[in-house]
């Protein structure tokens, strides 16, 4: 697909992935990686992952398992080395506020209820 890993990128990343995996035969790592990157690029929920990338639970579980195992750090180091350290990243996080919250007064107002003192 349009944003899937190129053969060169895959050859660099493939060496960083864990090889000793217990259990049933794994879904193709390249396909799962493309699914993970699709979710990260689009910002869509894992459940909206297109079927061509495999089950969303597989992509989600592998993303988290690899994070805990340090696989993503190894991938970043390998990709950076493959491009001679010429890697650029942009974080485009956006936080939106409800339209009514935009005009709120700044500061904190402390209100003491007289009824609490009388009771």
ABEGO torsion letter per residue (X at the ends): XAABBBAAAAAAAAAABBABBBEBBBBBAAAAAAAAAAAAAAGBBAAABBAAAEBAAAAAAAAAAAAAAGAAAAAAAAAAAAAGGBBBBBBABBBBBBAAAAABBBEBBBBBBAAAAAX
